[in-house]
Amino acid sequence: MEYKNIYSFEINWKTLTLLSFLAIFPNLLGMLNIPTVWGFKIHLFQYLIFIAAAVYGPVGGMISGGFGSLFTAMTLGNPYILVGNMILGFAAGFLFRKGLSLILAGFVAWAVHMPYLWLTDVYLAGMPVAVVNRIVIALLICDLVWALAARYTYKPIQRAIQ
């Protein structure tokens, strides 16, 4: 059995430039939210977290999740969002590198980071349970939509840095 380091990626100027973009640009996308008829908003920044997870693996997903959530965490006054999105990006990248499809990796990553999100939002941020439960459902939909979109768009991005 051959050992494969799933945590590493090639470091060059293209890679560093793209990873920097994937870490910073989600903050701009965090300013945009699409309202739905069901009363929740679709966030756009998870798309880039899944792209980073697919291209760079767990470390890239974690970097994009953490840095990419700064704007959202500051505007909502909830610093726990940073760690939650780091967990999401790391888990998606880890599971994708382990062979799961990006859509399934995104779903499992959502499930992995949900206990953290629920506990921190309810007990540390003091949000009502009913509100947090709606956030959980909204994030499930958002994460699945953006994991699906990333599944069909990450390969050209990956080729561009090679």
N, C-alpha and C positions, 0 to 999 in steps of 0.2 A: 504494500500500500504506500503510495507516494503522498507526502505531506504537501499541501498547498496552502500558502499563507493567504487567507481571505481578507486580511486586514490591510494589506498593502496595495499601493498603486504606483505606477511610474511617475516620477517627479521630473517635470521639465517646464519650460515657460508656458506652453499651451495648457498643460494640466493645471498649473498654478493659477493662470488667468481664468480658466473656466471655473475652477473650484472657488476662486474669489467671487466671481460673478454669481455662482449658485449659493454663496453664503450671504451676499449683500442684496441681490435683487429681490429675494423673497420679502424683504422689508418694504419695498415699493409695492409689491403685489399685496402685501398685508393691508395696504391702504384701500384696496378695492375689495368690496364684498358684493355679491350678487344676491339680492333678496329673492325669496321664493314665495309661492302662494301658500306654503305650509307654515310660514312665519319664521323660518330660520334663514340665515344667510350662508351662501356658499363662499368659502374662503379660497383664494387662488394660490397662496404661497406653498401649499402642500405639494403642488405639482413639481416645483423645483426641488423639494426635499426628495421626492421619489426619483427624479432624474439623477440627482447627486448620489443617491443610494444605488441606483442601477449602474452608473458609470464608475463610481469610486468605491463602492462597497460600504461597509458599516461605518468606517471613519468619515468618509465623505458625507454620508447621510446624516451622521451626528453633527458634523460641522455646519452643514446647511440648516439642519433643524435648530441648532442653538443660535447661531448668528442671524439666521433668517427670521427668527421670532422676536428679535429685540424690539422692533417697532410695536408689534402687537402687545408684547408684555408691558411695555412702558405706557401705551395708551390705555390699556385696561387696568393698569396698576396691579398686575398679577405676574410676579416674577417666576412663578411655578410653570408657566407656559414654556419657558426656555427649556427646562429639563424634560418636560413632556414631549416636546418636539425633537429633542435630542434622542430620547428613547425611541420615538417613532422612526426617525431616520436611521439610527443604528440597527434596530431590529429589522427594518425593511431591507437594508443593505446586507445584513448578515444572512437573512433567510434567502434572499435572491442569490447570493454567492453560494449558498448551500444547495441550490438547484430548484427552489420553488419559483413558479411564475411570478412576475412582478405584481400581478393582481392578487394572487394568493398571499404573497409576502406582505403586501400592503394591508390586506385584511387581518392577517395574524399580527402584524406590527400594531395595528389599531387595537386589537384585543390585548396585546401585551402592555400597551401604555395606558389603557383605560382605567385600571385600578388606581394607578398613580394620579391620573387626572381627576377622577372622582373624589378620591380622598383629599387631595390638596385643595380642590375647589370647594368642597363642602366644609372640611375641618380647618383648613388654614386660611383660605380666602373668604370663608363665611358666606358662600353663595347658597341660596335655597336649593334643596334637593330636586325639586321640580324643574328648576332652571338647568341644573347640571344634567339631569336626565335628558332634557331636550338637546343640550350641547352634545351629549354622547351620541344620540341618533344623528344629529346634523353632521358630526365629524365622521361617523360611519359612512354616510352618503358621500361627503366630500372626499374622504380618503379613497373610497372605491372608484369614484369618478376620476380622480387625478392619478391613481395608480394605473387605471385603464389607459388614460391619455399618455402617461409616461411610458407604458408598455409599447406603444406604437410610435414613439418619437425619440427614445433614448439612443437607438443605434446610430443614426446619422451624427448625433452629437458625440458619441463615443468614437466614431471613425474620424471625426474632425481633429481629435487630440492625439491620434496615433500617428 
